[in-house]
Amino acid sequence: MTRYVLDTSAVLAYFWQEPGWERVADLLAGKNHAISSVNLAELVGKARLEGMPKAAVPEMLAALELDVHPFDEVQALACGLLQPSTRPAGLSLGDRACLALAQSLGAIAVTADRPWLTLDLGVRVECIRPAAA
């Protein structure tokens, strides 16, 4: 079974029903997804900045049933090693954490950020956003 690692941008697209959100809904329903604890932290922070009450955060996370993977020393090393290759596309620490986890799991990284498709990192990437017409 193919495994998927969700980037923060993909989960936020699902929450706000932005273009591509249906694909994320399918992945969440399939229970074959994972997320880095770094991306989880980003997700919570962005939800709070958008006005989600602090008390609603645990309920939101429980509803997603995310398989959260810790950002440990191995993940930190892999993430750091990706920085030179991802810098031209402007990827953040969270973006690289997602890619590093996908790399370690042999999974597909799922994002809403099209610039990821320009990278050749040995990690399969799926962008949920349709190409511009």
Rosetta constraint file for C-alpha pairs under 8 A:
AtomPair CA 1 CA 32 HARMONIC 7.81 0.50
AtomPair CA 2 CA 32 HARMONIC 7.29 0.50
AtomPair CA 2 CA 107 HARMONIC 6.74 0.50
AtomPair CA 2 CA 108 HARMONIC 7.70 0.50
AtomPair CA 3 CA 32 HARMONIC 5.26 0.50
AtomPair CA 3 CA 33 HARMONIC 5.78 0.50
AtomPair CA 3 CA 34 HARMONIC 7.73 0.50
AtomPair CA 3 CA 105 HARMONIC 7.84 0.50
AtomPair CA 3 CA 106 HARMONIC 7.68 0.50
AtomPair CA 3 CA 107 HARMONIC 4.89 0.50
AtomPair CA 3 CA 108 HARMONIC 6.37 0.50
AtomPair CA 4 CA 27 HARMONIC 7.66 0.50
AtomPair CA 4 CA 32 HARMONIC 6.36 0.50
AtomPair CA 4 CA 33 HARMONIC 4.63 0.50
AtomPair CA 4 CA 34 HARMONIC 6.25 0.50
AtomPair CA 4 CA 102 HARMONIC 7.20 0.50
AtomPair CA 4 CA 107 HARMONIC 5.22 0.50
AtomPair CA 4 CA 108 HARMONIC 4.75 0.50
AtomPair CA 4 CA 109 HARMONIC 5.87 0.50
AtomPair CA 4 CA 110 HARMONIC 6.60 0.50
AtomPair CA 5 CA 33 HARMONIC 5.54 0.50
AtomPair CA 5 CA 34 HARMONIC 4.71 0.50
AtomPair CA 5 CA 35 HARMONIC 5.41 0.50
AtomPair CA 5 CA 36 HARMONIC 7.85 0.50
AtomPair CA 5 CA 98 HARMONIC 6.51 0.50
AtomPair CA 5 CA 99 HARMONIC 7.93 0.50
AtomPair CA 5 CA 101 HARMONIC 7.08 0.50
AtomPair CA 5 CA 102 HARMONIC 5.60 0.50
AtomPair CA 5 CA 107 HARMONIC 6.46 0.50
AtomPair CA 5 CA 108 HARMONIC 6.06 0.50
AtomPair CA 5 CA 109 HARMONIC 4.80 0.50
AtomPair CA 5 CA 110 HARMONIC 5.93 0.50
AtomPair CA 6 CA 10 HARMONIC 6.28 0.50
AtomPair CA 6 CA 11 HARMONIC 6.83 0.50
AtomPair CA 6 CA 33 HARMONIC 6.84 0.50
AtomPair CA 6 CA 34 HARMONIC 6.23 0.50
AtomPair CA 6 CA 35 HARMONIC 5.31 0.50
AtomPair CA 6 CA 98 HARMONIC 6.86 0.50
AtomPair CA 6 CA 109 HARMONIC 6.13 0.50
AtomPair CA 6 CA 110 HARMONIC 4.98 0.50
AtomPair CA 6 CA 111 HARMONIC 6.56 0.50
AtomPair CA 7 CA 11 HARMONIC 6.71 0.50
AtomPair CA 7 CA 35 HARMONIC 6.98 0.50
AtomPair CA 7 CA 39 HARMONIC 6.36 0.50
AtomPair CA 7 CA 94 HARMONIC 7.70 0.50
AtomPair CA 7 CA 95 HARMONIC 6.61 0.50
AtomPair CA 7 CA 98 HARMONIC 5.68 0.50
AtomPair CA 7 CA 109 HARMONIC 7.06 0.50
AtomPair CA 7 CA 110 HARMONIC 5.88 0.50
AtomPair CA 7 CA 111 HARMONIC 5.15 0.50
AtomPair CA 7 CA 112 HARMONIC 7.83 0.50
AtomPair CA 8 CA 12 HARMONIC 6.13 0.50
AtomPair CA 8 CA 39 HARMONIC 5.32 0.50
AtomPair CA 8 CA 40 HARMONIC 7.19 0.50
AtomPair CA 8 CA 42 HARMONIC 6.57 0.50
AtomPair CA 8 CA 43 HARMONIC 5.70 0.50
AtomPair CA 8 CA 94 HARMONIC 7.64 0.50
AtomPair CA 8 CA 95 HARMONIC 7.92 0.50
AtomPair CA 8 CA 111 HARMONIC 7.45 0.50
AtomPair CA 9 CA 13 HARMONIC 6.12 0.50
AtomPair CA 9 CA 111 HARMONIC 5.84 0.50
AtomPair CA 9 CA 112 HARMONIC 5.34 0.50
AtomPair CA 9 CA 113 HARMONIC 7.07 0.50
AtomPair CA 10 CA 14 HARMONIC 6.41 0.50
AtomPair CA 10 CA 21 HARMONIC 7.30 0.50
AtomPair CA 10 CA 24 HARMONIC 6.63 0.50
AtomPair CA 10 CA 110 HARMONIC 6.59 0.50
AtomPair CA 10 CA 111 HARMONIC 4.89 0.50
AtomPair CA 10 CA 112 HARMONIC 5.06 0.50
AtomPair CA 10 CA 128 HARMONIC 7.14 0.50
AtomPair CA 11 CA 15 HARMONIC 6.38 0.50
AtomPair CA 11 CA 21 HARMONIC 7.92 0.50
AtomPair CA 11 CA 24 HARMONIC 6.87 0.50
AtomPair CA 11 CA 43 HARMONIC 7.61 0.50
AtomPair CA 12 CA 16 HARMONIC 6.15 0.50
AtomPair CA 12 CA 43 HARMONIC 7.17 0.50
AtomPair CA 13 CA 17 HARMONIC 5.53 0.50
AtomPair CA 13 CA 18 HARMONIC 4.74 0.50
AtomPair CA 13 CA 19 HARMONIC 6.90 0.50
AtomPair CA 13 CA 20 HARMONIC 6.93 0.50
AtomPair CA 13 CA 21 HARMONIC 5.23 0.50
AtomPair CA 13 CA 112 HARMONIC 7.28 0.50
AtomPair CA 14 CA 18 HARMONIC 6.59 0.50
AtomPair CA 14 CA 20 HARMONIC 7.58 0.50
AtomPair CA 14 CA 21 HARMONIC 4.17 0.50
AtomPair CA 14 CA 22 HARMONIC 7.01 0.50
AtomPair CA 14 CA 24 HARMONIC 6.01 0.50
AtomPair CA 14 CA 25 HARMONIC 6.64 0.50
AtomPair CA 15 CA 21 HARMONIC 7.65 0.50
AtomPair CA 16 CA 21 HARMONIC 7.90 0.50
AtomPair CA 17 CA 21 HARMONIC 5.25 0.50
AtomPair CA 17 CA 22 HARMONIC 7.79 0.50
AtomPair CA 19 CA 128 HARMONIC 7.48 0.50
AtomPair CA 19 CA 129 HARMONIC 5.82 0.50
AtomPair CA 19 CA 130 HARMONIC 7.47 0.50
AtomPair CA 20 CA 24 HARMONIC 7.08 0.50
AtomPair CA 20 CA 112 HARMONIC 7.57 0.50
AtomPair CA 20 CA 128 HARMONIC 4.64 0.50
AtomPair CA 20 CA 129 HARMONIC 5.07 0.50
AtomPair CA 20 CA 130 HARMONIC 7.19 0.50
AtomPair CA 21 CA 25 HARMONIC 6.32 0.50
AtomPair CA 21 CA 128 HARMONIC 7.34 0.50
AtomPair CA 22 CA 26 HARMONIC 6.31 0.50
AtomPair CA 23 CA 27 HARMONIC 6.38 0.50
AtomPair CA 23 CA 128 HARMONIC 6.49 0.50
AtomPair CA 24 CA 28 HARMONIC 6.10 0.50
AtomPair CA 24 CA 128 HARMONIC 7.63 0.50
AtomPair CA 25 CA 29 HARMONIC 6.14 0.50
AtomPair CA 26 CA 30 HARMONIC 6.21 0.50
AtomPair CA 27 CA 31 HARMONIC 6.72 0.50
AtomPair CA 27 CA 32 HARMONIC 6.87 0.50
AtomPair CA 27 CA 33 HARMONIC 6.57 0.50
AtomPair CA 28 CA 32 HARMONIC 7.41 0.50
AtomPair CA 28 CA 33 HARMONIC 6.68 0.50
AtomPair CA 28 CA 64 HARMONIC 6.99 0.50
AtomPair CA 28 CA 65 HARMONIC 7.80 0.50
AtomPair CA 28 CA 66 HARMONIC 7.94 0.50
AtomPair CA 31 CA 65 HARMONIC 7.99 0.50
AtomPair CA 33 CA 66 HARMONIC 7.15 0.50
AtomPair CA 33 CA 67 HARMONIC 6.61 0.50
AtomPair CA 34 CA 66 HARMONIC 6.19 0.50
AtomPair CA 34 CA 67 HARMONIC 4.64 0.50
AtomPair CA 34 CA 68 HARMONIC 5.91 0.50
AtomPair CA 34 CA 69 HARMONIC 7.01 0.50
AtomPair CA 35 CA 39 HARMONIC 6.47 0.50
AtomPair CA 35 CA 40 HARMONIC 6.85 0.50
AtomPair CA 35 CA 66 HARMONIC 6.71 0.50
AtomPair CA 35 CA 67 HARMONIC 6.14 0.50
AtomPair CA 35 CA 68 HARMONIC 5.04 0.50
AtomPair CA 35 CA 69 HARMONIC 6.14 0.50
AtomPair CA 35 CA 98 HARMONIC 6.97 0.50
AtomPair CA 35 CA 101 HARMONIC 7.83 0.50
AtomPair CA 36 CA 40 HARMONIC 6.33 0.50
AtomPair CA 36 CA 68 HARMONIC 5.68 0.50
AtomPair CA 36 CA 69 HARMONIC 4.94 0.50
AtomPair CA 36 CA 70 HARMONIC 6.23 0.50
AtomPair CA 36 CA 71 HARMONIC 6.45 0.50
AtomPair CA 36 CA 97 HARMONIC 6.48 0.50
AtomPair CA 36 CA 98 HARMONIC 6.03 0.50
AtomPair CA 36 CA 101 HARMONIC 6.65 0.50
AtomPair CA 37 CA 41 HARMONIC 6.21 0.50
AtomPair CA 37 CA 68 HARMONIC 5.82 0.50
AtomPair CA 37 CA 69 HARMONIC 5.73 0.50
AtomPair CA 37 CA 70 HARMONIC 5.24 0.50
AtomPair CA 37 CA 71 HARMONIC 5.83 0.50
AtomPair CA 38 CA 42 HARMONIC 6.43 0.50
AtomPair CA 38 CA 70 HARMONIC 7.95 0.50
AtomPair CA 38 CA 71 HARMONIC 6.54 0.50
AtomPair CA 38 CA 94 HARMONIC 5.88 0.50
AtomPair CA 38 CA 97 HARMONIC 6.61 0.50
AtomPair CA 39 CA 43 HARMONIC 6.04 0.50
AtomPair CA 39 CA 94 HARMONIC 5.55 0.50
AtomPair CA 39 CA 95 HARMONIC 7.86 0.50
AtomPair CA 39 CA 97 HARMONIC 7.31 0.50
AtomPair CA 39 CA 98 HARMONIC 7.01 0.50
AtomPair CA 40 CA 44 HARMONIC 6.23 0.50
AtomPair CA 40 CA 68 HARMONIC 7.59 0.50
AtomPair CA 41 CA 45 HARMONIC 6.13 0.50
AtomPair CA 42 CA 46 HARMONIC 6.04 0.50
AtomPair CA 42 CA 94 HARMONIC 7.34 0.50
AtomPair CA 43 CA 47 HARMONIC 6.08 0.50
AtomPair CA 44 CA 48 HARMONIC 6.17 0.50
AtomPair CA 44 CA 57 HARMONIC 6.98 0.50
AtomPair CA 45 CA 49 HARMONIC 6.19 0.50
AtomPair CA 46 CA 50 HARMONIC 6.19 0.50
AtomPair CA 47 CA 51 HARMONIC 6.57 0.50
AtomPair CA 47 CA 52 HARMONIC 5.48 0.50
AtomPair CA 48 CA 52 HARMONIC 4.72 0.50
AtomPair CA 48 CA 53 HARMONIC 6.56 0.50
AtomPair CA 48 CA 54 HARMONIC 6.86 0.50
AtomPair CA 52 CA 56 HARMONIC 6.63 0.50
AtomPair CA 52 CA 57 HARMONIC 7.17 0.50
AtomPair CA 53 CA 57 HARMONIC 6.93 0.50
AtomPair CA 55 CA 59 HARMONIC 7.91 0.50
AtomPair CA 56 CA 60 HARMONIC 6.23 0.50
AtomPair CA 57 CA 61 HARMONIC 6.23 0.50
AtomPair CA 58 CA 62 HARMONIC 6.10 0.50
AtomPair CA 59 CA 63 HARMONIC 6.19 0.50
AtomPair CA 60 CA 64 HARMONIC 6.56 0.50
AtomPair CA 61 CA 65 HARMONIC 6.63 0.50
AtomPair CA 61 CA 66 HARMONIC 7.23 0.50
AtomPair CA 62 CA 66 HARMONIC 7.67 0.50
AtomPair CA 71 CA 75 HARMONIC 5.46 0.50
AtomPair CA 71 CA 76 HARMONIC 6.43 0.50
AtomPair CA 71 CA 97 HARMONIC 7.74 0.50
AtomPair CA 72 CA 76 HARMONIC 6.03 0.50
AtomPair CA 73 CA 77 HARMONIC 6.15 0.50
AtomPair CA 74 CA 78 HARMONIC 6.32 0.50
AtomPair CA 75 CA 79 HARMONIC 5.96 0.50
AtomPair CA 75 CA 97 HARMONIC 7.12 0.50
AtomPair CA 75 CA 100 HARMONIC 6.29 0.50
AtomPair CA 75 CA 101 HARMONIC 6.76 0.50
AtomPair CA 76 CA 80 HARMONIC 6.10 0.50
AtomPair CA 76 CA 97 HARMONIC 7.62 0.50
AtomPair CA 77 CA 81 HARMONIC 6.19 0.50
AtomPair CA 78 CA 82 HARMONIC 6.49 0.50
AtomPair CA 78 CA 100 HARMONIC 5.55 0.50
AtomPair CA 79 CA 83 HARMONIC 6.90 0.50
AtomPair CA 79 CA 93 HARMONIC 7.48 0.50
AtomPair CA 79 CA 96 HARMONIC 5.30 0.50
AtomPair CA 79 CA 97 HARMONIC 5.43 0.50
AtomPair CA 79 CA 99 HARMONIC 7.55 0.50
AtomPair CA 79 CA 100 HARMONIC 5.33 0.50
AtomPair CA 80 CA 96 HARMONIC 7.84 0.50
AtomPair CA 82 CA 86 HARMONIC 6.13 0.50
AtomPair CA 82 CA 96 HARMONIC 6.57 0.50
AtomPair CA 82 CA 100 HARMONIC 7.68 0.50
AtomPair CA 83 CA 87 HARMONIC 5.73 0.50
AtomPair CA 83 CA 96 HARMONIC 7.26 0.50
AtomPair CA 84 CA 88 HARMONIC 7.92 0.50
AtomPair CA 85 CA 119 HARMONIC 7.67 0.50
AtomPair CA 85 CA 121 HARMONIC 7.50 0.50
AtomPair CA 86 CA 90 HARMONIC 6.56 0.50
AtomPair CA 86 CA 91 HARMONIC 5.70 0.50
AtomPair CA 86 CA 96 HARMONIC 7.75 0.50
AtomPair CA 86 CA 119 HARMONIC 7.06 0.50
AtomPair CA 87 CA 91 HARMONIC 5.94 0.50
AtomPair CA 89 CA 115 HARMONIC 5.87 0.50
AtomPair CA 89 CA 116 HARMONIC 7.01 0.50
AtomPair CA 89 CA 118 HARMONIC 7.65 0.50
AtomPair CA 89 CA 119 HARMONIC 7.67 0.50
AtomPair CA 91 CA 95 HARMONIC 5.63 0.50
AtomPair CA 91 CA 96 HARMONIC 6.68 0.50
AtomPair CA 91 CA 116 HARMONIC 7.92 0.50
AtomPair CA 92 CA 96 HARMONIC 6.28 0.50
AtomPair CA 93 CA 97 HARMONIC 6.09 0.50
AtomPair CA 94 CA 98 HARMONIC 6.31 0.50
AtomPair CA 95 CA 99 HARMONIC 6.40 0.50
AtomPair CA 96 CA 100 HARMONIC 5.93 0.50
AtomPair CA 97 CA 101 HARMONIC 6.18 0.50
AtomPair CA 98 CA 102 HARMONIC 6.22 0.50
AtomPair CA 98 CA 109 HARMONIC 6.66 0.50
AtomPair CA 99 CA 103 HARMONIC 6.02 0.50
AtomPair CA 99 CA 109 HARMONIC 6.03 0.50
AtomPair CA 99 CA 123 HARMONIC 7.02 0.50
AtomPair CA 100 CA 104 HARMONIC 6.21 0.50
AtomPair CA 101 CA 105 HARMONIC 6.14 0.50
AtomPair CA 101 CA 107 HARMONIC 8.00 0.50
AtomPair CA 102 CA 106 HARMONIC 5.78 0.50
AtomPair CA 102 CA 107 HARMONIC 4.61 0.50
AtomPair CA 102 CA 108 HARMONIC 5.85 0.50
AtomPair CA 102 CA 109 HARMONIC 5.52 0.50
AtomPair CA 102 CA 123 HARMONIC 6.91 0.50
AtomPair CA 103 CA 107 HARMONIC 6.40 0.50
AtomPair CA 103 CA 122 HARMONIC 7.65 0.50
AtomPair CA 103 CA 123 HARMONIC 5.66 0.50
AtomPair CA 106 CA 123 HARMONIC 7.70 0.50
AtomPair CA 107 CA 123 HARMONIC 7.68 0.50
AtomPair CA 107 CA 124 HARMONIC 7.19 0.50
AtomPair CA 108 CA 123 HARMONIC 6.88 0.50
AtomPair CA 108 CA 124 HARMONIC 4.94 0.50
AtomPair CA 108 CA 125 HARMONIC 5.48 0.50
AtomPair CA 108 CA 126 HARMONIC 6.72 0.50
AtomPair CA 109 CA 123 HARMONIC 7.32 0.50
AtomPair CA 109 CA 124 HARMONIC 6.25 0.50
AtomPair CA 109 CA 125 HARMONIC 4.74 0.50
AtomPair CA 109 CA 126 HARMONIC 6.14 0.50
AtomPair CA 110 CA 125 HARMONIC 5.95 0.50
AtomPair CA 110 CA 126 HARMONIC 4.86 0.50
AtomPair CA 110 CA 127 HARMONIC 5.88 0.50
AtomPair CA 110 CA 128 HARMONIC 7.04 0.50
AtomPair CA 111 CA 116 HARMONIC 7.90 0.50
AtomPair CA 111 CA 125 HARMONIC 7.51 0.50
AtomPair CA 111 CA 126 HARMONIC 6.38 0.50
AtomPair CA 111 CA 127 HARMONIC 5.01 0.50
AtomPair CA 111 CA 128 HARMONIC 6.21 0.50
AtomPair CA 112 CA 127 HARMONIC 5.30 0.50
AtomPair CA 112 CA 128 HARMONIC 5.26 0.50
AtomPair CA 112 CA 129 HARMONIC 5.55 0.50
AtomPair CA 113 CA 127 HARMONIC 6.47 0.50
AtomPair CA 113 CA 129 HARMONIC 7.51 0.50
AtomPair CA 114 CA 118 HARMONIC 7.82 0.50
AtomPair CA 114 CA 127 HARMONIC 6.03 0.50
AtomPair CA 114 CA 129 HARMONIC 7.18 0.50
AtomPair CA 115 CA 119 HARMONIC 7.52 0.50
AtomPair CA 116 CA 125 HARMONIC 7.11 0.50
AtomPair CA 116 CA 127 HARMONIC 7.85 0.50
AtomPair CA 117 CA 125 HARMONIC 6.57 0.50
AtomPair CA 117 CA 126 HARMONIC 7.70 0.50
AtomPair CA 117 CA 127 HARMONIC 7.36 0.50
